[in-house]
Amino acid sequence: MAPLRLGIIGLSASPTAWASLAHLPHLLRNPSLYTITALCNSSRDAALSSISAHGLPSSTKAYGSPSDLAADPDVDVVVVSARVDLHYQLAKPCVQAGKDVLCEWPLGANSGQAKELAEMARKKGVKTGIILQGHWSGIMQKFKTELIDSAKLGTLTSVGGTFYSNTCENGRMSERYHYLVDRKIGGNVISIHMMHWLETLSVVFGELEEGWSTTMGTYQKTVKVGDGEGWVQQKDTPDEVLLQGKYAEGPVLAVHLNTGPPCPGEPASKVVIHGIKGQAVIELPTGLSLHIAHSVNCRFVDFETGHVETINLGDDIGEETQRVPSLNVGKAYDAFAQGKGLDWDFAVKRHQMVDEIWKKAGW
């Protein structure tokens, strides 16, 4: 089978940009599966700069608008990897042109945009995909095999999670992420941090039953953005989020999201899973590690014997060939290519859950 010919929107020249870290490594490692035939950035010059910066072939085409990219007959699939409030306007002309589209989560700035795109894609008969990389988490799949399927934990009773996004410390945040405190943009600690966490947990525990609840608190109405003097920005997103419920498979769930940093020496992410026969603890260094990590140690205690065991939850990959952010994103690409990925109807379902989180908290 010929490789999928990709046109990527949002691959900037910066080596630290998300698409450079999370998308490009997997694509370049698998030339038999994917070939990048075109880039689209804010201008054609920006796209040319990116082609040069990443050493892509001189035959790679450069575009400054999604409509021009969508008209390219050498592009099979358009990939949208830009800030969330641009997803709708970037994906729409591609769908209208009949292109298959793989988009980063969230699909749109709100559920209305997501529903419109999904309906449009359905009518055009195009293939769609959403990158919720935690759905493909190898560490959670291995957790299920090692501790649940093996009956080490016994009947599951509870799942507890605490994580710190570290997006706002002492009333200040970086310029790069200032959009996280502006709810209308669509990318915030609910749609990004909380949903990535919940999606990753769903790999093991499934869906929540009706009746789950949320509580939110906002204690900083403004934040200072940037270094030095920076600027003051209004904030309409929460500082603290609590979500409680029960999985259809049985265990109860309690998640606490704090937007500040953890105490020095403490993990930024911690998941504690209780069963009748034992308890398992997973600790990670950053608030978003759960859905991008490829290896982590899990501590398991057997209640009968008191024995504590360390279990490595790692993908069977070579450390030297895999960059962490690209692992699960790469799995999302492969699932999409094989017709097994998450589509935009699934994305709408998750957008509706985002709406419910806000609504249940009275926002």
PyMOL commands that set and color helices and strands:
alter all, ss='L'
color gray80, all
select helices_A, chain A and resi 18-29+44-53+66-70+84-96+111-124+133-136+138-149+175-181+183-185+189-205+289-292+319-321+324-337+344-360
alter helices_A, ss='H'
color red, helices_A
select strands_A, chain A and resi 4-9+34-40+61-63+77-80+100-104+128-131+156-164+172-173+213-217+222-225+231-234+240-246+252-258+269-275+278-284+295-302+308-314
alter strands_A, ss='S'
color yellow, strands_A
deselect
rebuild
show_as cartoon
